[in-house]
């Protein structure tokens, strides 16, 4: 078996060198080709040290900390399963979880590894087709390598001297693949043409621009170059720091099909492993701040690209971490940037703290001058969002601020307070102190402050969906129905645990197996797709079923059910018990519908006293007797199919109640 117990460098998104095989066929066919070319043992072995354990391979789970291996890879089924944290799925789901990427991104990683193209790729010099993301990725990769060579050349001497002055080591230069763009107007575009890279592709990648009088010129000139890599280690764009004093200090690549500065953070590619270990991030403002912080051992540091923090930045961080420490400059601009960031983090339910570098320094200079220990003290001095906001309120209310200005500042703070309490990050001991301070500031009692908080909380609490509040905690009929539907889900899980491994049983349950009655949305989708595969001519396998889903939750559920079925055994007994429970729930549903019919507007209890009601009394009596007979028939079937008393009793009692109501 390939990859047995081996360890190697994690998979690169760029994969094997050389031109990939051109992708032919539908997306589904290409995905299946990728699956066949990506042996799961070999892929997982690039991340986990696996040992042969009989029919499977075992190792320490890469998704949670453990000392005893509970992570298993099954080469026969081409699936993985961790019995510690529950993660599971096929090779695509493994890459999704390990690299924190979407299903399409996982396809790109595996396609580059296997040398299989996901789409027809025009030549880098192609004259007709519009360049796509894959083309831009390839030219960016080449450009990064070219800039790196220029930094090492005699032309890069000034850039190397600048890095030395800033305390950047040679190891960091290599880790971040720093480079240098020479000062000539067309040095880069000329080098690209020698590689037969089209001008159109260079423009699409944001590396050159057209001249007004014809021709093209380099976007980056006489600049230290920072390749910007995404979570898949793709070079999506560049940042350039000038070595002159008469031009913009930093510029970024323009927006392209691959790059949007409002959605990218510098340093993510090198910080991912630290994110996974610590579940926290340090967010700074500049390229150099991030690079030097990582150089000093703060590996979970990332930076914005010289732009304001956006909701997309925060969503990106929330894919990796649970908490973020903002480290901004201590000047007024840094304070404003920190303040503007708070609401974004609360929206994504990330715990956020704020720290400021003293002495007017930025983090990079502070680290070089004061060292790692001093910077660690800065980080530990970070304050919560509430404390930071309260200090701002005090500053705004100091001096000659009017009562209206004070109230506005306090209301803004209380809004943050309500959201923080909702996230569980509010210290209840601090609550009394804050209420007293707010009361003194506004000359009102702490009780009135508490009342204002409750008003704000009601404004920010979403209204419950119609019909839900009326049923919760209500009649016994609702509680019984909820219990019955949960029982249906349990039965479907039992059926799937058998049928995933032995699909031959599907014909025996097809008439009763109804995915539309399943409450759990993930289980319902799995059941629906399984039933579709059984009814179609499509060849069934667990891997083929998993490939229908992009969500990792579905893959984990499928592998979990598959393992349950293999461990349980006695398939026929499991099928019989599950079928009995399914029938019980269906009869319970029938009773509820009958009850609704008896309580409907046509029922005698709801009828008016006019003459028309009397004229229809005879037909209503007949309808009621018909319904009553159906109720009694349903009750008999419930008793027949009951496999457990806790469900049979309320169903039979429900039938008796309906009978008495009808009489």
Secondary structure, 3 states (H helix, E strand, C coil): CCCCCCCCCCCCCCCCCCCCECCCCCHHHHHHHHHHHCCHHHHHHCCCCCEEECCEEEECCCCCCCCCCCEEEECCCCEEEECCCCCEECHHHHHHHHHCCCHHHHHHHHHHHHCECCCCCCCCCCCCCCCCHHHHHHHHHHHHHHHHHHHHCHHHHHHHHHHHHCCCCHHHHHHCCCEEECCCCCHHHHHHHHCCCCHHHHHHCCCEEECCCCCEEECCCCEEEEEEECCCCCEEEEEEEECCCCCCCEEECCCCCCCCHHHCCECHHHHHHHHHHHCEEEEECCHHHHHHHHHCCCCCEEECCCCCCCHHHHHHHHCCCCEEEEEEECCHHHHHHHHHHHHHHHHCCCEEEEEEECCCCCHHHHHHHHCHHHHHHHHHCCEEHHHHHHHHHHHHHCCCCCHHHHHHHHHHHHHHHHHHHHCCCCCHHHHHHHHHHHHHHHCCCHHHHHHHHHHHHHHHCCCCCCCHHHHCCCCHHHHHHHHHHHHHHHHHHHHHHHHCCCHHHHHHHCCCCCHHHCCCHHHHHHHHHHHHHHHCCCCCCHHHHHCCCCCHHHHHHHHHHHHHHHHHCCHHHHHHHHHHHHHHHHHHHHHHHHHHHHHCCCCHHHCCCCHHHHHCHHHHHHHHHHHHHHHHHHHHHHHHHCCCHHHHHHHHHHHHHHHHHHC
